[in-house]
């Protein structure tokens, strides 16, 4: 099954949460903060209310998005985030 975003929406695959701190302390699952970094899996066509919005990301880009942005979706065993293009803050290179 594949997700096809509509309009100015983007499908993201969140990166895994850090399980240890930089100093080597192992974090419990409850204390692991979800990362705001993700990989773009699919991009909509950019049309909203008859206007075209420039989609500045493409499949495979690594991005940082707003902390409370988007909708979390679970398909099978995989979890995804669907958010608006405007919720993406930056590309990561």
Beta strands, then each sheet from edge to edge (+ up, - down):
strand 1: 9-14
strand 2: 37-43
strand 3: 47-48
strand 4: 51-52
strand 5: 62-65
strand 6: 71-75
strand 7: 78-84
strand 8: 88-92
sheet 1: 6+ 7- 1+ 2- 5+ 8-
sheet 2: 3+ 4-
end
